[in-house]
């Protein structure tokens, strides 16, 4: 009997100790070493804010870029880099809406191709004729360079050669600089075919933003806006100021160009990007959709770009399409 009691007490004691042990953690919490923390931080993906915050970006081109207020036009007599830095167009304010502080330099001059805006002897019959534009670009260190050339027929099949002097100029200052090629609507309006050249740019490590292709496909009914009810035609994106001016983008087009450029850099989708600032004249007098329509639609006054801009459904549909026109 005593043996049975002893055996019973022994088993009970063992069960009690096992239960107490189960309540204890399998291992004690361990402190994270500095090396582990550093390794974790090193493998953390770069966020969209990291891609642009505190960075420098330059837009090189002409009125196909500045007319829609991606950057603000500064004319032919504002020449120095200092005067053209801190340009607060639609691209700047999109970044600001996202909590990003970026320094934007505007190197766009009306009618200029790269041989003029990035050359030593401007051939344009303007106030800057004969100027050495390149000499005014005194600090060529940029994180991002957006290039919008004319895409003239003479460069077909040899676009990279045309771009190379500009690419090398900025690479000498920053070997890690990233390039974007902005393709305007006029490229398609002139019926030039650039498919092979754009692929060559991608192969050369240049991100291609085909905002003009998006407009052209909508205008020619090759695609439709998801969920949209508006008709898309030439004047939806292009101004009609006079007989000689039928290829510049409006404020809606400018916003889309700025948005696509932002998304091309950050990797974010265009869907859901903010756009209210593009019609906020308190930020800049030119951010006024109604006034822009009044000033720039004279020859052909009918356009629906303001209605589209003020429709959440249409803008969401346009943003959905925009992601397809960025090539990397």
C-alpha positions in Angstrom: 0.0 0.0 0.0 2.8 2.4 1.0 4.5 1.7 -2.4 1.3 2.6 -4.3 0.9 5.9 -2.4 4.6 6.8 -3.0 4.2 6.0 -6.7 1.1 8.1 -6.9 2.8 11.1 -5.2 5.8 10.8 -7.5 3.7 10.9 -10.6 1.7 13.9 -9.3 4.9 15.8 -8.6 6.3 15.1 -12.1 3.0 16.3 -13.7 3.1 19.4 -11.6 6.7 20.2 -12.6 5.9 19.6 -16.3 2.9 22.0 -16.2 5.1 24.7 -14.6 7.7 24.2 -17.2 5.2 24.6 -20.0 4.3 28.1 -18.7 7.9 29.2 -19.2 9.0 30.5 -22.7 11.0 28.0 -24.7 13.8 30.5 -25.1 14.4 33.8 -23.3 14.0 37.0 -25.5 17.3 37.9 -27.2 18.6 41.4 -27.8 19.0 42.3 -31.5 22.7 42.9 -32.3 23.9 46.1 -34.1 25.1 43.8 -37.0 21.6 42.2 -37.3 19.9 45.6 -37.3 22.3 46.9 -40.0 21.7 43.8 -42.1 18.0 44.2 -41.9 18.1 47.9 -42.8 20.4 47.1 -45.8 17.9 44.7 -47.2 14.8 46.9 -46.7 13.4 47.9 -50.1 13.7 51.6 -51.0 10.4 53.4 -50.6 9.0 55.9 -53.1 9.9 58.7 -50.8 13.5 57.6 -50.7 13.6 57.7 -54.5 12.9 61.4 -54.7 13.1 63.1 -51.3 16.0 65.4 -51.1 16.9 64.6 -54.7 17.6 66.8 -57.8 15.8 66.5 -61.1 16.1 68.4 -64.3 13.6 68.6 -67.2 15.3 69.2 -70.6 13.0 70.0 -73.6 10.8 72.6 -75.0 7.2 73.8 -75.0 5.9 70.2 -75.4 6.9 69.8 -71.7 6.3 73.3 -70.2 3.0 74.2 -71.9 1.0 71.8 -69.7 2.8 73.3 -66.6 4.9 70.2 -65.8 7.4 73.0 -65.2 6.7 76.7 -65.7 8.0 78.4 -68.8 10.8 80.8 -68.1 11.3 82.3 -71.5 14.4 82.8 -73.6 16.2 85.4 -71.5 16.3 83.5 -68.2 19.5 81.6 -68.8 21.3 80.7 -65.6 20.9 77.5 -63.7 20.3 79.4 -60.5 17.4 81.2 -62.0 15.9 78.0 -63.4 16.2 76.0 -60.2 13.3 75.5 -57.7 10.8 75.5 -60.5 7.4 74.7 -58.9 5.3 73.3 -61.6 2.9 70.3 -61.5 5.7 67.8 -61.0 7.0 69.7 -57.9 3.5 70.0 -56.4 2.7 66.3 -57.0 5.8 65.5 -55.0 4.8 67.9 -52.3 1.4 66.3 -52.0 3.2 63.1 -51.4 5.4 64.6 -48.7 8.5 64.7 -50.9 10.9 67.6 -51.0 12.5 67.6 -54.5 14.6 70.3 -56.3 13.3 70.8 -59.8 15.4 72.5 -62.5 13.7 73.7 -65.7 15.9 73.4 -68.8 13.1 73.8 -71.3 13.2 76.5 -74.0 10.5 77.0 -76.6 11.4 75.4 -80.0 14.7 74.0 -78.8 16.0 70.6 -79.5 19.0 69.1 -77.6 21.5 70.5 -80.0 20.4 74.0 -78.9 19.4 73.7 -75.2 22.4 71.4 -74.5 24.7 73.0 -77.0 27.3 75.8 -77.2 25.7 77.9 -79.9 21.9 78.3 -80.0 20.6 78.4 -83.5 17.1 79.5 -82.6 15.8 82.8 -84.0 15.0 84.0 -80.5 16.5 86.2 -77.8 18.9 83.4 -76.9 20.3 83.1 -80.4 24.0 82.4 -80.3 24.0 81.7 -76.6 26.1 78.9 -75.0 23.2 77.3 -73.0 25.5 74.5 -71.8 27.9 77.0 -70.1 25.1 78.2 -67.9 24.5 74.6 -66.6 27.2 75.0 -64.0 26.3 72.2 -61.6 25.4 69.1 -63.7 25.0 66.8 -60.7 21.5 65.5 -60.8 19.8 62.3 -59.6 17.3 62.3 -62.4 17.4 63.7 -65.9 14.2 63.9 -67.9 14.8 64.4 -71.6 12.2 65.4 -74.2 13.8 65.8 -77.6 11.9 66.8 -80.8 12.0 63.2 -82.2 12.7 64.6 -85.7 12.7 62.2 -88.6 16.4 62.7 -89.1 17.0 60.9 -85.8 14.9 57.8 -86.7 17.1 54.7 -86.3 19.7 56.7 -84.5 18.0 58.2 -81.5 20.6 57.0 -79.0 23.4 58.7 -80.9 21.4 61.9 -80.7 21.0 61.5 -76.9 24.5 60.3 -76.1 26.2 63.8 -75.7 23.5 64.7 -73.1 23.8 61.4 -71.3 27.5 61.6 -71.1 27.4 65.2 -69.9 25.4 64.2 -66.8 27.1 60.9 -66.2 30.5 62.7 -65.8 29.0 64.5 -62.8 27.1 61.6 -61.4 27.8 58.1 -62.7 24.6 56.8 -61.0 22.3 59.4 -62.6 19.0 57.9 -63.9 17.5 59.0 -67.2 13.9 59.3 -68.4 12.8 59.9 -72.0 9.6 61.8 -72.3 7.7 61.1 -75.5 5.3 63.9 -76.5 2.1 63.7 -78.5 3.5 65.6 -81.4 5.7 62.6 -82.1 2.5 60.7 -83.0 0.8 63.7 -84.5 3.6 63.8 -87.1 3.0 60.1 -87.9 6.6 59.1 -86.9 7.0 55.5 -85.8 9.5 55.2 -83.0 8.9 51.7 -81.6 12.4 50.4 -82.3 14.1 53.6 -81.1 12.1 53.5 -77.8 13.1 49.9 -77.2 16.7 50.8 -77.9 16.4 53.5 -75.2 15.0 50.9 -72.7 17.9 48.5 -73.6 20.3 51.4 -72.8 18.8 51.7 -69.3 16.6 54.7 -70.0 13.0 54.7 -68.6 10.6 55.7 -71.4 7.4 57.7 -70.5 5.1 57.6 -73.5 2.5 60.1 -72.4 2.0 61.1 -76.1 1.2 57.6 -77.0 -1.5 57.3 -74.4 -3.1 60.5 -75.8 -2.8 59.3 -79.3 -4.4 55.9 -78.6 -7.3 57.5 -76.8 -7.8 60.1 -79.6 -7.8 57.4 -82.3 -10.1 55.1 -80.3 -7.6 52.3 -80.0 -8.3 52.1 -76.3 -11.1 53.3 -74.1 -11.0 54.7 -70.5 -12.2 52.0 -68.0 -15.5 53.1 -66.6 -15.5 56.4 -68.5 -18.4 58.0 -70.3 -16.6 60.9 -72.0 -15.5 61.0 -75.6 -11.8 61.5 -76.1 -10.7 63.6 -79.1 -7.9 65.9 -80.2 -9.0 68.9 -78.1 -9.3 66.7 -75.0 -5.5 67.0 -74.6 -4.3 69.5 -77.2 -4.9 73.2 -77.2 -6.4 75.1 -80.1 -5.0 78.6 -79.7 -4.5 79.5 -83.4 -3.9 77.8 -86.7 -0.2 77.3 -86.0 -0.7 75.9 -82.5 -2.3 72.5 -82.5 0.1 70.3 -80.7 0.7 71.6 -77.2 -0.8 69.8 -74.3 -3.3 71.4 -71.9 -3.3 71.3 -68.1 -4.9 67.9 -68.0 -2.1 66.6 -70.3 0.5 68.4 -68.1 -0.8 66.7 -65.0 -0.8 63.3 -66.7 2.8 63.9 -67.9 3.9 64.9 -64.4 2.1 61.9 -62.8 3.6 59.4 -65.2 7.1 60.8 -64.7 6.6 60.6 -60.9 5.4 57.0 -61.2 8.3 56.0 -63.5 10.8 57.2 -60.9 9.1 55.9 -57.8 7.6 52.7 -59.1 4.2 53.6 -57.7 1.1 52.9 -59.7 -0.7 55.9 -61.3 -3.9 54.7 -59.8 -5.0 56.9 -56.8 -2.4 59.6 -57.3 -3.6 63.1 -56.1 -4.5 65.7 -58.7 -6.5 68.4 -57.0 -3.5 70.8 -56.9 -3.5 71.1 -60.7 -6.6 73.3 -60.4 -5.5 75.3 -57.4 -4.7 78.9 -58.4 -3.5 79.6 -54.8 -0.5 77.5 -55.5 0.2 79.2 -58.9 -2.0 81.5 -61.0 -1.6 79.2 -64.0 -3.2 76.2 -62.1 -6.6 77.3 -63.2 -8.5 74.9 -65.5 -11.3 77.3 -66.5 -8.9 80.2 -67.2 -6.6 77.9 -69.2 -9.6 76.8 -71.3 -10.6 80.4 -72.0 -7.0 81.4 -73.0 -6.0 78.4 -75.0 -9.2 77.3 -76.9 -9.9 80.1 -79.3 -9.7 78.6 -82.8 -11.7 75.6 -81.7 -13.4 76.5 -78.4 -15.0 73.1 -77.6 -13.0 70.9 -75.3 -14.0 68.6 -72.4 -10.7 68.4 -70.5 -12.1 70.4 -67.6 -15.1 68.0 -67.3 -12.8 65.0 -67.4 -10.4 66.5 -64.8 -13.4 67.1 -62.4 -14.7 63.5 -62.8 -13.3 61.0 -60.3 -14.4 58.2 -62.6 -12.6 59.5 -65.7 -9.4 60.4 -63.8 -9.3 56.9 -62.2 -9.7 55.4 -65.6 -6.9 57.5 -67.1 -4.7 56.6 -64.2 -5.4 53.0 -64.8 -4.3 53.3 -68.4 -1.2 55.4 -67.6 0.8 52.5 -66.0 0.9 50.7 -69.4 2.8 53.5 -71.1 5.9 53.4 -68.9 8.7 51.3 -70.3 11.6 50.1 -68.3 
